[in-house]
Amino acid sequence: MGMKSEADYLEELVAFASVTADKKASKACAEHCAEFFKSHGLHTKLIESDGYPNVVATAQKTKKPKVMLQCHMDVVPAGDKLFKMKREDGKLKGRGTFDMKFACASYMKLINDLGKDTSKYDFGIMLSFDEEIGGHNGVEALLNQGYGANVCILPDSGKDWHLESTGNGAWFVKLSKTGKNAHGSVPHKGINAAEILTRTIHELHKLREDYSDEELTLSLTKISSGKAMNQIPDHAEAVLDIRFKTSEIYESLKAQVEKICLKHGVDSKNIELFSCINVDTEKPEIIDFIRTAETVLGRKIPKSHSVGSTDARYFCAHNIPCVVIQPNGGGRHADSEWVDAEGVIQLTTILRKYLEQCAII
């Protein structure tokens, strides 16, 4: 068998069903990657945080290389068939191909191509396995342990070679209402927690009308109540997924949510709050990357806003410039997930040229 391609590496990675909640499968994938990096001469550590594995591999013995290539390896649930990658019409299809194991496949190809020259560079690779549930035991934990870089490359957004300069923040809030049980035939003798909560959510949904979809989304993602179909429920709860473009929108919305909940006697509890992403695209490290990418691709790299969220927020919080960009792909979190095969190859070329410019010792 000849030298492996990015697609070959990706096929191996997709086969690991590293769904976020499956720590056993995630650890198997982490060990596979760690063994690869170690066998290619990188200083490699497998670091666990609350049972979640992380892998950090560096060309030099340091926690803060000049360039860090980051990638999350956890994926959302899928049927077994999606963990067998398919190659069709220039696309690589399967769970995790686009979100975002293609990046790790590119890193592996890069390291293999560098061979013995790897030691001439100062760069590292960071793999995490909990991004889909917040990244607290992944990137956040590693950065808090002293890992870092002069610049991070994180290909988790910026579809079709758009550089993400700003990204939405995210607020996950749990709503709960306590009522009073009664038989379903005499509802007036009880207090229907479910009906009160749904009225509250209906009023909250009206807050969306003052904003565009890019500025604000407010979605009901979970709701539950009751124990029997003929009993008035004495408890109901729900979860809202709220995405906002600016901190000003969040502050205004938060005040309105609290006011409406107070009006209906509904308790609100913060589950997660992720700040908006703002990347200083005038940083020299980012300007150099854009120039390198434009040379390889033969096209301009436009800047864009993302309505999603990535681990870039943690690097930004540590004042580490973060390049968030990726090749074309689609079907994120869907059965139709795919990434452009040529785009993954182009990423490898861009990374090598960038390292030659910015990470040679």
C-alpha positions in Angstrom: 0.0 0.0 0.0 1.3 3.5 -0.9 1.4 6.6 1.2 -1.9 7.4 2.9 -4.0 10.3 1.8 -6.1 12.7 3.9 -9.1 10.6 3.0 -7.4 7.4 4.2 -6.7 9.0 7.6 -10.2 10.4 7.8 -11.8 7.0 7.0 -9.9 5.5 10.0 -11.0 8.3 12.3 -14.6 8.2 11.3 -14.7 4.5 12.2 -14.3 5.5 15.9 -17.9 6.2 17.1 -16.5 8.9 19.4 -19.9 10.3 20.4 -19.4 12.9 23.2 -21.1 10.8 25.9 -19.2 7.6 25.0 -16.0 8.0 26.9 -14.8 4.5 26.1 -15.0 5.1 22.3 -13.5 8.5 22.7 -10.6 7.1 24.7 -10.0 4.5 22.0 -9.9 7.3 19.3 -7.6 9.4 21.5 -5.2 6.5 22.0 -5.1 5.8 18.3 -4.2 9.5 17.6 -1.7 9.7 20.4 0.1 6.5 19.2 0.3 8.0 15.7 1.8 11.3 16.9 4.2 9.5 19.2 5.4 7.2 16.5 6.2 10.2 14.3 8.4 11.8 17.0 6.1 14.2 18.6 6.1 14.9 22.4 2.7 13.4 23.2 0.5 13.4 26.2 -3.0 11.9 26.8 -4.6 14.1 29.4 -8.0 13.2 31.1 -10.4 15.7 32.6 -13.4 14.3 34.4 -13.1 11.1 32.3 -12.9 13.0 29.0 -9.6 12.4 27.0 -7.5 15.0 25.4 -4.4 14.7 23.3 -1.6 17.2 23.1 1.4 16.6 20.8 4.2 19.1 20.1 7.2 19.1 17.8 9.2 20.7 20.6 9.0 20.0 24.3 6.8 22.9 25.3 3.3 23.7 26.4 3.1 26.8 24.3 4.3 26.2 20.7 4.3 29.0 18.1 1.4 27.4 16.3 -1.3 25.1 17.7 -3.5 23.1 15.4 -6.7 22.3 17.3 -9.5 19.9 16.5 -12.4 18.4 18.5 -12.9 14.7 17.9 -16.3 14.2 19.6 -19.3 13.9 17.4 -23.1 13.8 17.8 -25.0 10.5 17.8 -25.6 8.7 14.5 -26.6 5.3 13.1 -23.9 2.7 12.6 -23.8 3.2 8.8 -22.6 6.8 9.2 -19.4 5.6 10.9 -18.3 4.0 7.7 -17.0 6.8 5.5 -18.1 6.9 1.8 -16.3 8.6 -1.0 -18.7 9.9 -3.6 -18.4 12.7 -6.3 -15.5 14.4 -4.6 -17.1 14.3 -1.2 -16.1 12.4 1.9 -19.4 11.4 3.7 -20.0 10.2 7.2 -20.4 11.3 10.8 -17.6 13.6 11.8 -16.2 14.2 8.3 -17.1 17.9 8.4 -17.6 18.4 12.2 -14.6 18.0 12.4 -12.4 15.0 12.0 -11.2 16.1 8.6 -8.9 18.6 10.4 -7.2 15.8 12.3 -6.8 13.8 9.1 -5.1 16.9 7.6 -2.8 17.2 10.6 -1.8 13.5 10.3 -1.0 13.9 6.6 1.0 17.0 7.4 3.1 15.2 10.0 3.6 12.2 7.8 4.8 14.5 4.9 7.1 16.4 7.2 8.8 13.2 8.3 12.1 13.8 10.0 11.8 17.6 9.3 9.1 17.8 12.0 11.7 18.6 14.6 12.7 21.7 12.7 9.3 23.3 13.5 7.7 24.7 16.7 4.0 23.7 16.4 1.6 21.4 18.3 -1.7 19.6 17.9 -4.5 19.7 20.4 -7.4 17.2 20.3 -10.4 17.4 22.5 -13.5 15.2 23.0 -16.2 17.3 24.7 -16.7 20.3 22.4 -20.3 19.3 21.6 -21.3 19.8 25.3 -19.3 22.9 26.0 -15.6 22.2 26.0 -15.1 22.6 29.7 -13.1 19.4 30.0 -11.3 19.9 26.7 -9.9 23.2 25.5 -10.9 25.2 28.5 -9.3 22.7 30.9 -6.1 22.5 28.8 -5.7 26.2 28.5 -6.2 26.6 32.3 -3.4 24.0 32.7 -1.0 26.3 31.0 -1.2 25.1 27.4 -1.3 27.8 24.7 0.3 29.2 21.6 1.2 32.3 19.7 -1.7 31.5 17.3 -4.3 28.7 17.1 -5.7 27.2 13.8 -9.2 25.9 14.4 -11.0 24.7 11.3 -14.5 24.4 12.9 -16.4 27.2 11.1 -15.9 29.6 8.3 -17.4 27.3 5.7 -15.9 27.4 2.2 -12.8 29.3 3.2 -14.5 32.2 4.9 -12.5 33.5 7.9 -14.7 33.8 10.9 -14.1 37.2 12.4 -17.2 37.3 14.7 -19.4 34.6 16.1 -22.6 34.4 18.2 -22.7 33.9 21.9 -24.9 31.2 23.3 -27.1 31.0 26.4 -28.8 27.8 27.5 -31.4 28.5 30.2 -33.6 26.0 32.1 -37.2 27.1 32.9 -39.2 25.3 35.6 -42.7 25.7 37.1 -44.2 24.1 40.2 -48.0 23.7 40.3 -50.5 21.4 42.1 -51.7 17.9 41.2 -55.4 17.2 40.6 -57.4 14.7 38.7 -57.7 15.4 35.0 -61.5 15.7 35.3 -61.3 18.5 37.8 -58.5 20.7 36.5 -59.8 23.7 38.5 -58.7 22.0 41.7 -55.1 22.0 40.6 -52.5 24.3 39.2 -51.3 23.2 35.8 -47.6 23.7 35.7 -47.4 22.6 32.0 -49.9 25.2 30.8 -48.3 28.0 32.7 -44.9 27.1 31.4 -46.1 26.8 27.8 -47.8 30.3 28.1 -44.5 31.6 29.4 -42.5 30.1 26.5 -45.0 31.5 24.0 -44.5 35.0 25.3 -40.7 34.5 25.3 -40.8 33.5 21.6 -42.3 36.9 20.8 -39.0 38.5 21.8 -37.5 37.1 18.6 -39.7 39.4 16.5 -37.5 42.4 17.3 -34.4 40.8 15.8 -33.2 39.2 12.6 -32.3 35.5 12.7 -28.6 36.4 12.5 -28.9 38.7 15.6 -31.0 36.4 17.7 -32.4 32.9 17.8 -34.5 31.6 20.7 -35.4 27.9 20.4 -37.3 25.5 22.7 -35.1 22.4 22.7 -36.4 20.3 25.6 -39.7 20.2 27.5 -41.2 17.7 30.0 -44.1 17.5 32.4 -46.5 15.2 34.2 -46.5 11.6 35.2 -49.9 10.3 34.1 -52.1 11.3 31.1 -55.1 11.9 33.4 -53.4 14.0 36.1 -52.8 17.7 36.2 -49.0 18.1 36.3 -47.5 19.7 39.4 -44.2 20.3 37.7 -42.9 21.2 34.2 -39.6 22.2 32.9 -38.0 23.2 29.6 -34.7 24.3 28.1 -34.1 27.2 25.7 -31.2 27.5 23.3 -30.6 31.2 22.7 -27.9 32.6 20.3 -27.1 36.3 20.2 -24.8 38.4 18.0 -23.7 41.0 20.6 -23.3 41.2 24.4 -25.7 44.2 24.3 -28.4 41.9 22.8 -27.8 39.4 25.5 -28.1 41.9 28.3 -31.3 43.3 27.0 -32.8 39.9 26.4 -31.7 38.6 29.8 -33.6 41.4 31.5 -36.8 40.6 29.4 -36.6 36.9 30.1 -36.3 37.5 33.8 -39.3 39.9 33.7 -41.5 37.5 31.8 -40.6 34.5 34.0 -41.2 36.6 37.2 -44.7 37.5 35.8 -45.6 33.9 35.4 -43.9 32.6 38.5 -41.5 30.5 36.5 -38.0 29.9 37.8 -35.1 30.4 35.3 -31.6 28.9 35.8 -28.5 29.4 33.7 -27.1 26.2 32.3 -24.4 27.5 30.1 -23.3 31.0 28.8 -20.8 31.4 26.1 -19.6 34.8 25.1 -19.6 36.2 21.6 -16.4 35.6 19.5 -14.5 38.6 18.2 -11.2 37.8 16.4 -8.7 40.6 15.8 -8.1 39.9 12.1 -5.3 42.6 12.0 -3.0 40.4 14.2 0.1 39.6 12.2 -0.3 35.9 12.7 -3.8 36.0 11.1 -2.8 38.3 8.3 0.0 35.8 7.4 -2.4 32.9 7.4 -4.8 34.8 5.1 -2.0 35.6 2.7 -0.9 32.0 2.7 -4.4 30.6 2.1 -5.1 33.1 -0.7 -1.9 32.0 -2.4 -2.7 28.3 -2.2 -6.4 28.7 -3.1 -6.0 31.4 -5.8 -8.9 33.4 -4.3 -9.6 36.1 -1.8 -10.5 35.0 1.8 -13.7 36.9 2.9 -14.5 37.6 6.5 -17.8 36.3 7.9 -20.0 36.0 11.0 -21.0 32.6 12.4 -24.3 32.0 14.2 -22.8 28.9 15.8 -20.1 28.7 18.6 -16.7 27.0 18.7 -13.9 26.4 21.2 -12.3 29.6 19.7 -14.0 31.5 22.5 -11.6 29.9 25.0 -8.5 30.9 23.0 -9.9 34.4 22.5 -10.4 34.6 26.3 -6.7 33.8 26.7 -5.7 36.4 24.2 -4.5 33.8 21.7 -5.3 34.8 18.1 -7.5 32.1 16.5 -7.9 31.4 12.8 -11.3 29.8 12.3 -11.7 28.7 8.7 -12.5 25.5 6.9 -13.0 24.0 3.4 -16.4 23.5 1.9 -18.8 21.0 3.4 -22.3 20.5 4.8 -24.8 18.5 6.7 -23.3 19.3 10.1 -25.1 17.1 12.7 -27.2 15.5 10.0 -27.2 12.2 8.2 -26.0 14.0 5.0 -22.7 15.2 6.5 -19.9 15.7 4.0 -16.6 17.5 3.4 -15.0 18.4 0.1 -12.1 16.0 -0.5 -10.0 18.5 -2.4 -10.6 21.1 0.2 -9.0 18.8 2.9 -5.9 18.4 0.7 -5.7 22.2 0.2 -5.9 22.6 4.0 -2.8 20.4 4.4 -0.9 22.5 1.8 -1.9 25.7 3.5 -0.8 24.5 6.9 2.6 23.3 5.6 3.3 26.6 3.9 2.1 28.5 7.0 4.4 26.5 9.3 7.3 27.1 6.9 6.7 30.8 7.2 5.8 31.1 10.9 7.0 28.1 12.9 10.5 27.2 11.7 13.0 27.2 14.6 
